[in-house]
Structures are given as C-alpha cells and as structure tokens.
Amino acid sequence: MNMSDDDFEKIVQQIQNQAFDDARNAYGEKGFERWRNPKYGGVLEDADCSASITGGCGDTMTIYLKFTNERVSAASYVTDGCASSGLCGSFTAELALNRTAEQCFELSGADVLETIGVFPEAERHCADLSSQTLHEAVNNYLIDRSKRIR
C-alpha cells in the first residue's frame, strides 16, 4: 500500500495536534506558549556566575546570571532534561530578572509553579531543581564578590 504525500501530511498534522493538545493540558496555556516559544535558554557568555545541579531524577540544570547595579540584569538556563525542566528553567530565569541576590534566595519552586499555573504533579520536582540551581548560582556570585572586595 502506497501512501500519498497528502495522506502522510494529514497523519503528521494529527500527531502534531495531539502533541500540542497534550502539552496544553499538561502545562496550561501559559506553559504551552512558553513550550512553543522558549525564552532565556542557552549559555549566557558574559555571566557573572553560574551553577549546575543534577536532581534526583537525573536532569541537570545550569543557571547563568549577570548582575548590574546589584540586580540580575540577564539570566539564562540550560538543561539536559525533559520539557518540564526546560519550562521551569525558563520561568526561573525570568523570575530572577531585576531582583537582588537576596530577593533571588526568596524564590522557591512553589513560586515557579505558581507563575506557570498548571503543571504535572509528577514533574513538580523540576521547579525545585530550578530554584535550587538559582540559589546556588547566587551563592557563587556572592562568594566571588566577597573575594573581590577583600
């Protein structure tokens, strides 16, 4: 049985539509839009600090931060994990922007999840991984800054 190009395209479109529906159901509209249009991903070349943590699930998250006038002026993330890790890294980077180091320490996984809105229960640990990685990056920044002040 030979499949026409039109038949193949219809099957591909059905699969894509199902994947989009699944993602929208899992992450809500806000998370779905970020999944479709990622932000803050990649290495921040001129970062003042970074940190990498591997979570219990095996995903590794790296957060990069740039500070200007004692506030986060740029942030990015890299993860080798699933879509949930990527979403949490993206929203964590966004939440860090314009905050002081101390304010970054106040951000929790719960804050990330609240910002996303809808998130799979089984993947909520990704938000904790991203906030812990942010905290470690800020800690690294403060340690480095204290060494420069001496």
C-alpha positions in Angstrom: 0.0 0.0 0.0 1.5 3.3 -1.1 0.8 6.4 0.9 0.3 9.7 -0.9 2.1 12.9 0.2 -1.3 14.3 1.3 -2.1 11.3 3.4 1.4 11.5 5.1 0.9 15.2 5.8 -2.5 14.5 7.4 -1.0 11.9 9.7 1.8 14.2 10.6 -0.7 17.0 11.3 -2.8 14.7 13.5 0.3 13.7 15.5 1.4 17.3 15.9 -2.1 18.4 17.0 -2.2 15.6 19.6 1.2 16.6 21.0 0.0 20.2 21.2 -3.2 19.2 23.0 -1.2 17.0 25.4 1.2 19.8 26.2 -1.6 22.4 26.6 -3.4 20.0 29.0 -0.2 19.3 31.0 1.2 22.9 31.2 -1.8 25.2 30.7 -1.9 28.0 28.2 1.0 30.0 29.7 3.3 26.9 29.9 2.2 25.8 26.5 3.1 29.1 24.9 6.5 29.1 26.6 7.0 25.5 25.5 6.3 26.6 21.9 8.3 29.8 22.2 11.2 29.2 24.7 12.9 32.1 26.4 16.1 32.5 28.3 17.6 29.3 27.0 21.3 28.9 26.4 24.7 29.8 27.8 25.0 33.5 28.9 28.5 34.2 27.7 29.3 37.2 29.9 27.6 35.8 33.1 28.9 36.9 36.5 28.1 33.5 37.9 26.5 30.1 37.2 25.7 26.9 38.9 24.8 23.4 37.9 22.8 20.9 39.9 21.7 17.4 39.0 18.4 16.5 40.5 17.3 13.1 41.8 15.5 12.5 38.5 18.8 12.8 36.6 18.1 16.1 35.0 21.0 18.6 35.2 20.1 22.3 35.2 22.6 25.2 34.9 21.6 28.8 35.6 23.6 31.8 34.5 23.3 35.3 35.9 24.6 38.7 35.1 24.3 41.5 37.7 24.2 45.2 37.1 23.9 47.6 40.0 23.4 44.7 42.4 20.4 43.3 40.4 20.0 40.5 38.0 20.2 42.1 34.6 20.3 38.9 32.5 19.6 35.3 33.2 19.6 32.1 31.2 19.4 28.3 31.8 20.5 25.1 30.1 19.1 21.7 30.9 19.6 18.2 29.6 16.2 17.2 31.0 12.6 17.0 29.9 10.2 19.7 28.7 9.2 20.2 32.4 12.8 21.0 33.3 13.1 23.4 30.4 9.9 25.2 31.4 11.0 25.6 35.0 14.4 26.8 34.0 12.9 29.4 31.7 10.4 30.7 34.2 13.1 30.7 37.0 15.4 32.8 34.8 12.5 35.2 34.1 11.6 35.5 37.8 15.2 36.3 38.7 15.4 39.3 36.4 15.6 42.7 38.2 15.9 41.0 41.6 18.7 41.5 44.1 20.7 38.5 45.2 18.8 38.4 48.5 15.4 38.5 46.6 16.6 35.6 44.4 17.1 33.5 47.5 13.4 34.1 48.4 12.2 32.4 45.1 11.1 28.9 45.6 9.9 26.0 43.5 6.4 26.9 44.6 6.8 30.4 43.1 7.9 28.9 39.8 4.9 26.6 39.7 2.5 29.5 40.7 3.9 31.5 37.8 3.4 28.7 35.3 -0.1 28.0 36.6 -0.7 24.4 35.5 1.9 21.7 35.9 2.0 17.9 36.0 2.1 16.7 39.6 4.8 14.1 38.8 7.1 16.8 37.4 6.9 19.4 40.2 10.4 18.4 41.4 11.7 20.3 38.3 10.6 23.6 39.8 12.6 22.8 43.0 15.6 21.9 40.9 15.5 25.2 39.0 15.1 27.3 42.2 17.9 25.4 44.0 20.1 26.0 41.0 19.3 29.7 41.1 20.1 29.8 44.7 23.5 28.1 44.1 24.3 30.5 41.3 23.6 33.5 43.5 25.6 31.9 46.3 28.5 31.5 43.8 28.1 35.2 42.9 28.2 36.4 46.5 31.3 34.2 47.3 33.1 35.6 44.2 32.1 39.1 45.0 33.3 38.8 48.6 36.7 37.6 47.4 37.0 40.6 45.1 36.2 43.0 47.9 39.0 41.7 50.2 
